[in-house]
Amino acid sequence: MADESAIGQEGFVDATTIVCHLRVNGDARDCAVHPNTTLLEALRYGLGLTGSKQGCDKGDCGACTVVVGDEAVLSCISLALAFDHGPEITTIEGVAAPDALHPLQDAFDQSGGAQC
């Protein structure tokens, strides 16, 4: 993925790369994506948010689940551009204060859920 400094005035980095404007964990973030980039790929590789995992790539296992607005979304089968200028996306990184684990994060840690 291209870095943000390479983004041009029209929102394109090159002929096949588009700037996707996402609201993630309370922050407005720009990410250069291709039309077929999944939300999971944009979060992990474009924005460095690796809490959502790449498991089955078919939407079966749930390891890639994020919350969009108030609904669970399987990010491995959802295109990033579908969320361009869209509702708030919350990843596992965004559910707690910076200095403490959220009970959900603690439960994942205690049960080995991050291994899934």
MODELLER restraints for C-alpha pairs under 7 A, 6 or more apart:
rsr = mdl.restraints
at = mdl.atoms
rsr.add(forms.Gaussian(group=physical.xy_distance, feature=features.Distance(at['CA:1:A'], at['CA:32:A']), mean=5.95, stdev=0.5))
rsr.add(forms.Gaussian(group=physical.xy_distance, feature=features.Distance(at['CA:1:A'], at['CA:33:A']), mean=6.72, stdev=0.5))
rsr.add(forms.Gaussian(group=physical.xy_distance, feature=features.Distance(at['CA:1:A'], at['CA:46:A']), mean=6.16, stdev=0.5))
rsr.add(forms.Gaussian(group=physical.xy_distance, feature=features.Distance(at['CA:2:A'], at['CA:32:A']), mean=5.89, stdev=0.5))
rsr.add(forms.Gaussian(group=physical.xy_distance, feature=features.Distance(at['CA:6:A'], at['CA:13:A']), mean=6.04, stdev=0.5))
rsr.add(forms.Gaussian(group=physical.xy_distance, feature=features.Distance(at['CA:7:A'], at['CA:13:A']), mean=4.84, stdev=0.5))
rsr.add(forms.Gaussian(group=physical.xy_distance, feature=features.Distance(at['CA:11:A'], at['CA:18:A']), mean=6.00, stdev=0.5))
rsr.add(forms.Gaussian(group=physical.xy_distance, feature=features.Distance(at['CA:11:A'], at['CA:19:A']), mean=5.16, stdev=0.5))
rsr.add(forms.Gaussian(group=physical.xy_distance, feature=features.Distance(at['CA:12:A'], at['CA:18:A']), mean=4.60, stdev=0.5))
rsr.add(forms.Gaussian(group=physical.xy_distance, feature=features.Distance(at['CA:12:A'], at['CA:19:A']), mean=5.92, stdev=0.5))
rsr.add(forms.Gaussian(group=physical.xy_distance, feature=features.Distance(at['CA:16:A'], at['CA:34:A']), mean=5.85, stdev=0.5))
rsr.add(forms.Gaussian(group=physical.xy_distance, feature=features.Distance(at['CA:17:A'], at['CA:32:A']), mean=6.15, stdev=0.5))
rsr.add(forms.Gaussian(group=physical.xy_distance, feature=features.Distance(at['CA:17:A'], at['CA:33:A']), mean=5.33, stdev=0.5))
rsr.add(forms.Gaussian(group=physical.xy_distance, feature=features.Distance(at['CA:17:A'], at['CA:34:A']), mean=4.66, stdev=0.5))
rsr.add(forms.Gaussian(group=physical.xy_distance, feature=features.Distance(at['CA:18:A'], at['CA:32:A']), mean=5.55, stdev=0.5))
rsr.add(forms.Gaussian(group=physical.xy_distance, feature=features.Distance(at['CA:18:A'], at['CA:33:A']), mean=5.33, stdev=0.5))
rsr.add(forms.Gaussian(group=physical.xy_distance, feature=features.Distance(at['CA:18:A'], at['CA:34:A']), mean=6.04, stdev=0.5))
rsr.add(forms.Gaussian(group=physical.xy_distance, feature=features.Distance(at['CA:19:A'], at['CA:30:A']), mean=6.37, stdev=0.5))
rsr.add(forms.Gaussian(group=physical.xy_distance, feature=features.Distance(at['CA:19:A'], at['CA:31:A']), mean=5.60, stdev=0.5))
rsr.add(forms.Gaussian(group=physical.xy_distance, feature=features.Distance(at['CA:19:A'], at['CA:32:A']), mean=4.50, stdev=0.5))
rsr.add(forms.Gaussian(group=physical.xy_distance, feature=features.Distance(at['CA:19:A'], at['CA:33:A']), mean=6.18, stdev=0.5))
rsr.add(forms.Gaussian(group=physical.xy_distance, feature=features.Distance(at['CA:20:A'], at['CA:30:A']), mean=5.66, stdev=0.5))
rsr.add(forms.Gaussian(group=physical.xy_distance, feature=features.Distance(at['CA:20:A'], at['CA:31:A']), mean=5.21, stdev=0.5))
rsr.add(forms.Gaussian(group=physical.xy_distance, feature=features.Distance(at['CA:20:A'], at['CA:32:A']), mean=6.08, stdev=0.5))
rsr.add(forms.Gaussian(group=physical.xy_distance, feature=features.Distance(at['CA:20:A'], at['CA:33:A']), mean=6.54, stdev=0.5))
rsr.add(forms.Gaussian(group=physical.xy_distance, feature=features.Distance(at['CA:20:A'], at['CA:81:A']), mean=6.05, stdev=0.5))
rsr.add(forms.Gaussian(group=physical.xy_distance, feature=features.Distance(at['CA:20:A'], at['CA:84:A']), mean=5.22, stdev=0.5))
rsr.add(forms.Gaussian(group=physical.xy_distance, feature=features.Distance(at['CA:21:A'], at['CA:29:A']), mean=5.88, stdev=0.5))
rsr.add(forms.Gaussian(group=physical.xy_distance, feature=features.Distance(at['CA:21:A'], at['CA:30:A']), mean=4.64, stdev=0.5))
rsr.add(forms.Gaussian(group=physical.xy_distance, feature=features.Distance(at['CA:21:A'], at['CA:31:A']), mean=6.55, stdev=0.5))
rsr.add(forms.Gaussian(group=physical.xy_distance, feature=features.Distance(at['CA:21:A'], at['CA:84:A']), mean=4.98, stdev=0.5))
rsr.add(forms.Gaussian(group=physical.xy_distance, feature=features.Distance(at['CA:21:A'], at['CA:85:A']), mean=5.35, stdev=0.5))
rsr.add(forms.Gaussian(group=physical.xy_distance, feature=features.Distance(at['CA:22:A'], at['CA:28:A']), mean=5.87, stdev=0.5))
rsr.add(forms.Gaussian(group=physical.xy_distance, feature=features.Distance(at['CA:22:A'], at['CA:29:A']), mean=5.22, stdev=0.5))
rsr.add(forms.Gaussian(group=physical.xy_distance, feature=features.Distance(at['CA:22:A'], at['CA:30:A']), mean=6.17, stdev=0.5))
rsr.add(forms.Gaussian(group=physical.xy_distance, feature=features.Distance(at['CA:22:A'], at['CA:83:A']), mean=6.56, stdev=0.5))
rsr.add(forms.Gaussian(group=physical.xy_distance, feature=features.Distance(at['CA:22:A'], at['CA:84:A']), mean=5.64, stdev=0.5))
rsr.add(forms.Gaussian(group=physical.xy_distance, feature=features.Distance(at['CA:22:A'], at['CA:85:A']), mean=5.88, stdev=0.5))
rsr.add(forms.Gaussian(group=physical.xy_distance, feature=features.Distance(at['CA:22:A'], at['CA:86:A']), mean=6.75, stdev=0.5))
rsr.add(forms.Gaussian(group=physical.xy_distance, feature=features.Distance(at['CA:23:A'], at['CA:29:A']), mean=6.03, stdev=0.5))
rsr.add(forms.Gaussian(group=physical.xy_distance, feature=features.Distance(at['CA:23:A'], at['CA:87:A']), mean=6.71, stdev=0.5))
rsr.add(forms.Gaussian(group=physical.xy_distance, feature=features.Distance(at['CA:23:A'], at['CA:88:A']), mean=4.96, stdev=0.5))
rsr.add(forms.Gaussian(group=physical.xy_distance, feature=features.Distance(at['CA:23:A'], at['CA:89:A']), mean=5.94, stdev=0.5))
rsr.add(forms.Gaussian(group=physical.xy_distance, feature=features.Distance(at['CA:24:A'], at['CA:88:A']), mean=5.87, stdev=0.5))
rsr.add(forms.Gaussian(group=physical.xy_distance, feature=features.Distance(at['CA:24:A'], at['CA:89:A']), mean=4.69, stdev=0.5))
rsr.add(forms.Gaussian(group=physical.xy_distance, feature=features.Distance(at['CA:24:A'], at['CA:90:A']), mean=5.84, stdev=0.5))
rsr.add(forms.Gaussian(group=physical.xy_distance, feature=features.Distance(at['CA:25:A'], at['CA:89:A']), mean=6.19, stdev=0.5))
rsr.add(forms.Gaussian(group=physical.xy_distance, feature=features.Distance(at['CA:25:A'], at['CA:90:A']), mean=4.96, stdev=0.5))
rsr.add(forms.Gaussian(group=physical.xy_distance, feature=features.Distance(at['CA:25:A'], at['CA:91:A']), mean=6.66, stdev=0.5))
rsr.add(forms.Gaussian(group=physical.xy_distance, feature=features.Distance(at['CA:25:A'], at['CA:94:A']), mean=4.77, stdev=0.5))
rsr.add(forms.Gaussian(group=physical.xy_distance, feature=features.Distance(at['CA:31:A'], at['CA:42:A']), mean=6.81, stdev=0.5))
rsr.add(forms.Gaussian(group=physical.xy_distance, feature=features.Distance(at['CA:31:A'], at['CA:46:A']), mean=5.71, stdev=0.5))
rsr.add(forms.Gaussian(group=physical.xy_distance, feature=features.Distance(at['CA:31:A'], at['CA:47:A']), mean=6.78, stdev=0.5))
rsr.add(forms.Gaussian(group=physical.xy_distance, feature=features.Distance(at['CA:32:A'], at['CA:46:A']), mean=6.97, stdev=0.5))
rsr.add(forms.Gaussian(group=physical.xy_distance, feature=features.Distance(at['CA:33:A'], at['CA:42:A']), mean=6.85, stdev=0.5))
rsr.add(forms.Gaussian(group=physical.xy_distance, feature=features.Distance(at['CA:35:A'], at['CA:81:A']), mean=6.93, stdev=0.5))
rsr.add(forms.Gaussian(group=physical.xy_distance, feature=features.Distance(at['CA:36:A'], at['CA:79:A']), mean=6.39, stdev=0.5))
rsr.add(forms.Gaussian(group=physical.xy_distance, feature=features.Distance(at['CA:37:A'], at['CA:79:A']), mean=5.88, stdev=0.5))
rsr.add(forms.Gaussian(group=physical.xy_distance, feature=features.Distance(at['CA:37:A'], at['CA:80:A']), mean=6.00, stdev=0.5))
rsr.add(forms.Gaussian(group=physical.xy_distance, feature=features.Distance(at['CA:38:A'], at['CA:75:A']), mean=6.61, stdev=0.5))
rsr.add(forms.Gaussian(group=physical.xy_distance, feature=features.Distance(at['CA:38:A'], at['CA:76:A']), mean=5.85, stdev=0.5))
rsr.add(forms.Gaussian(group=physical.xy_distance, feature=features.Distance(at['CA:38:A'], at['CA:77:A']), mean=6.45, stdev=0.5))
rsr.add(forms.Gaussian(group=physical.xy_distance, feature=features.Distance(at['CA:38:A'], at['CA:78:A']), mean=5.47, stdev=0.5))
rsr.add(forms.Gaussian(group=physical.xy_distance, feature=features.Distance(at['CA:38:A'], at['CA:79:A']), mean=4.21, stdev=0.5))
rsr.add(forms.Gaussian(group=physical.xy_distance, feature=features.Distance(at['CA:38:A'], at['CA:80:A']), mean=5.01, stdev=0.5))
rsr.add(forms.Gaussian(group=physical.xy_distance, feature=features.Distance(at['CA:39:A'], at['CA:75:A']), mean=4.99, stdev=0.5))
rsr.add(forms.Gaussian(group=physical.xy_distance, feature=features.Distance(at['CA:39:A'], at['CA:76:A']), mean=6.46, stdev=0.5))
rsr.add(forms.Gaussian(group=physical.xy_distance, feature=features.Distance(at['CA:39:A'], at['CA:78:A']), mean=5.70, stdev=0.5))
rsr.add(forms.Gaussian(group=physical.xy_distance, feature=features.Distance(at['CA:39:A'], at['CA:79:A']), mean=5.29, stdev=0.5))
rsr.add(forms.Gaussian(group=physical.xy_distance, feature=features.Distance(at['CA:39:A'], at['CA:80:A']), mean=3.99, stdev=0.5))
rsr.add(forms.Gaussian(group=physical.xy_distance, feature=features.Distance(at['CA:40:A'], at['CA:64:A']), mean=6.67, stdev=0.5))
rsr.add(forms.Gaussian(group=physical.xy_distance, feature=features.Distance(at['CA:40:A'], at['CA:75:A']), mean=4.76, stdev=0.5))
rsr.add(forms.Gaussian(group=physical.xy_distance, feature=features.Distance(at['CA:40:A'], at['CA:76:A']), mean=5.14, stdev=0.5))
rsr.add(forms.Gaussian(group=physical.xy_distance, feature=features.Distance(at['CA:42:A'], at['CA:80:A']), mean=6.46, stdev=0.5))
rsr.add(forms.Gaussian(group=physical.xy_distance, feature=features.Distance(at['CA:43:A'], at['CA:49:A']), mean=5.34, stdev=0.5))
rsr.add(forms.Gaussian(group=physical.xy_distance, feature=features.Distance(at['CA:44:A'], at['CA:50:A']), mean=4.81, stdev=0.5))
rsr.add(forms.Gaussian(group=physical.xy_distance, feature=features.Distance(at['CA:51:A'], at['CA:91:A']), mean=6.97, stdev=0.5))
rsr.add(forms.Gaussian(group=physical.xy_distance, feature=features.Distance(at['CA:51:A'], at['CA:92:A']), mean=5.78, stdev=0.5))
rsr.add(forms.Gaussian(group=physical.xy_distance, feature=features.Distance(at['CA:51:A'], at['CA:93:A']), mean=6.27, stdev=0.5))
rsr.add(forms.Gaussian(group=physical.xy_distance, feature=features.Distance(at['CA:52:A'], at['CA:63:A']), mean=6.33, stdev=0.5))
rsr.add(forms.Gaussian(group=physical.xy_distance, feature=features.Distance(at['CA:52:A'], at['CA:64:A']), mean=4.72, stdev=0.5))
rsr.add(forms.Gaussian(group=physical.xy_distance, feature=features.Distance(at['CA:52:A'], at['CA:65:A']), mean=6.56, stdev=0.5))
rsr.add(forms.Gaussian(group=physical.xy_distance, feature=features.Distance(at['CA:52:A'], at['CA:91:A']), mean=6.75, stdev=0.5))
rsr.add(forms.Gaussian(group=physical.xy_distance, feature=features.Distance(at['CA:52:A'], at['CA:92:A']), mean=6.85, stdev=0.5))
rsr.add(forms.Gaussian(group=physical.xy_distance, feature=features.Distance(at['CA:53:A'], at['CA:63:A']), mean=5.13, stdev=0.5))
rsr.add(forms.Gaussian(group=physical.xy_distance, feature=features.Distance(at['CA:53:A'], at['CA:64:A']), mean=4.90, stdev=0.5))
rsr.add(forms.Gaussian(group=physical.xy_distance, feature=features.Distance(at['CA:54:A'], at['CA:63:A']), mean=6.49, stdev=0.5))
rsr.add(forms.Gaussian(group=physical.xy_distance, feature=features.Distance(at['CA:54:A'], at['CA:64:A']), mean=5.91, stdev=0.5))
rsr.add(forms.Gaussian(group=physical.xy_distance, feature=features.Distance(at['CA:55:A'], at['CA:61:A']), mean=6.61, stdev=0.5))
rsr.add(forms.Gaussian(group=physical.xy_distance, feature=features.Distance(at['CA:55:A'], at['CA:63:A']), mean=5.85, stdev=0.5))
rsr.add(forms.Gaussian(group=physical.xy_distance, feature=features.Distance(at['CA:57:A'], at['CA:76:A']), mean=5.50, stdev=0.5))
rsr.add(forms.Gaussian(group=physical.xy_distance, feature=features.Distance(at['CA:57:A'], at['CA:77:A']), mean=6.92, stdev=0.5))
rsr.add(forms.Gaussian(group=physical.xy_distance, feature=features.Distance(at['CA:58:A'], at['CA:76:A']), mean=6.97, stdev=0.5))
rsr.add(forms.Gaussian(group=physical.xy_distance, feature=features.Distance(at['CA:58:A'], at['CA:77:A']), mean=6.48, stdev=0.5))
rsr.add(forms.Gaussian(group=physical.xy_distance, feature=features.Distance(at['CA:59:A'], at['CA:74:A']), mean=5.88, stdev=0.5))
rsr.add(forms.Gaussian(group=physical.xy_distance, feature=features.Distance(at['CA:59:A'], at['CA:76:A']), mean=6.39, stdev=0.5))
rsr.add(forms.Gaussian(group=physical.xy_distance, feature=features.Distance(at['CA:59:A'], at['CA:77:A']), mean=6.05, stdev=0.5))
rsr.add(forms.Gaussian(group=physical.xy_distance, feature=features.Distance(at['CA:62:A'], at['CA:74:A']), mean=6.55, stdev=0.5))
rsr.add(forms.Gaussian(group=physical.xy_distance, feature=features.Distance(at['CA:63:A'], at['CA:116:A']), mean=6.56, stdev=0.5))
rsr.add(forms.Gaussian(group=physical.xy_distance, feature=features.Distance(at['CA:64:A'], at['CA:74:A']), mean=5.70, stdev=0.5))
rsr.add(forms.Gaussian(group=physical.xy_distance, feature=features.Distance(at['CA:64:A'], at['CA:75:A']), mean=5.45, stdev=0.5))
rsr.add(forms.Gaussian(group=physical.xy_distance, feature=features.Distance(at['CA:64:A'], at['CA:76:A']), mean=6.02, stdev=0.5))
rsr.add(forms.Gaussian(group=physical.xy_distance, feature=features.Distance(at['CA:65:A'], at['CA:72:A']), mean=6.31, stdev=0.5))
rsr.add(forms.Gaussian(group=physical.xy_distance, feature=features.Distance(at['CA:65:A'], at['CA:73:A']), mean=5.51, stdev=0.5))
rsr.add(forms.Gaussian(group=physical.xy_distance, feature=features.Distance(at['CA:65:A'], at['CA:74:A']), mean=4.66, stdev=0.5))
rsr.add(forms.Gaussian(group=physical.xy_distance, feature=features.Distance(at['CA:65:A'], at['CA:75:A']), mean=5.91, stdev=0.5))
rsr.add(forms.Gaussian(group=physical.xy_distance, feature=features.Distance(at['CA:66:A'], at['CA:72:A']), mean=5.76, stdev=0.5))
rsr.add(forms.Gaussian(group=physical.xy_distance, feature=features.Distance(at['CA:66:A'], at['CA:73:A']), mean=5.43, stdev=0.5))
rsr.add(forms.Gaussian(group=physical.xy_distance, feature=features.Distance(at['CA:66:A'], at['CA:74:A']), mean=6.60, stdev=0.5))
rsr.add(forms.Gaussian(group=physical.xy_distance, feature=features.Distance(at['CA:66:A'], at['CA:75:A']), mean=6.57, stdev=0.5))
rsr.add(forms.Gaussian(group=physical.xy_distance, feature=features.Distance(at['CA:66:A'], at['CA:89:A']), mean=6.86, stdev=0.5))
rsr.add(forms.Gaussian(group=physical.xy_distance, feature=features.Distance(at['CA:66:A'], at['CA:90:A']), mean=5.90, stdev=0.5))
rsr.add(forms.Gaussian(group=physical.xy_distance, feature=features.Distance(at['CA:66:A'], at['CA:91:A']), mean=5.10, stdev=0.5))
rsr.add(forms.Gaussian(group=physical.xy_distance, feature=features.Distance(at['CA:67:A'], at['CA:73:A']), mean=5.88, stdev=0.5))
rsr.add(forms.Gaussian(group=physical.xy_distance, feature=features.Distance(at['CA:67:A'], at['CA:89:A']), mean=5.66, stdev=0.5))
rsr.add(forms.Gaussian(group=physical.xy_distance, feature=features.Distance(at['CA:67:A'], at['CA:90:A']), mean=5.03, stdev=0.5))
rsr.add(forms.Gaussian(group=physical.xy_distance, feature=features.Distance(at['CA:67:A'], at['CA:91:A']), mean=6.60, stdev=0.5))
rsr.add(forms.Gaussian(group=physical.xy_distance, feature=features.Distance(at['CA:68:A'], at['CA:87:A']), mean=6.30, stdev=0.5))
rsr.add(forms.Gaussian(group=physical.xy_distance, feature=features.Distance(at['CA:68:A'], at['CA:88:A']), mean=5.71, stdev=0.5))
rsr.add(forms.Gaussian(group=physical.xy_distance, feature=features.Distance(at['CA:68:A'], at['CA:89:A']), mean=4.48, stdev=0.5))
rsr.add(forms.Gaussian(group=physical.xy_distance, feature=features.Distance(at['CA:68:A'], at['CA:90:A']), mean=6.37, stdev=0.5))
rsr.add(forms.Gaussian(group=physical.xy_distance, feature=features.Distance(at['CA:69:A'], at['CA:87:A']), mean=5.50, stdev=0.5))
rsr.add(forms.Gaussian(group=physical.xy_distance, feature=features.Distance(at['CA:69:A'], at['CA:88:A']), mean=5.39, stdev=0.5))
rsr.add(forms.Gaussian(group=physical.xy_distance, feature=features.Distance(at['CA:69:A'], at['CA:89:A']), mean=6.49, stdev=0.5))
rsr.add(forms.Gaussian(group=physical.xy_distance, feature=features.Distance(at['CA:95:A'], at['CA:102:A']), mean=6.25, stdev=0.5))
rsr.add(forms.Gaussian(group=physical.xy_distance, feature=features.Distance(at['CA:96:A'], at['CA:102:A']), mean=4.69, stdev=0.5))
rsr.add(forms.Gaussian(group=physical.xy_distance, feature=features.Distance(at['CA:108:A'], at['CA:114:A']), mean=6.22, stdev=0.5))
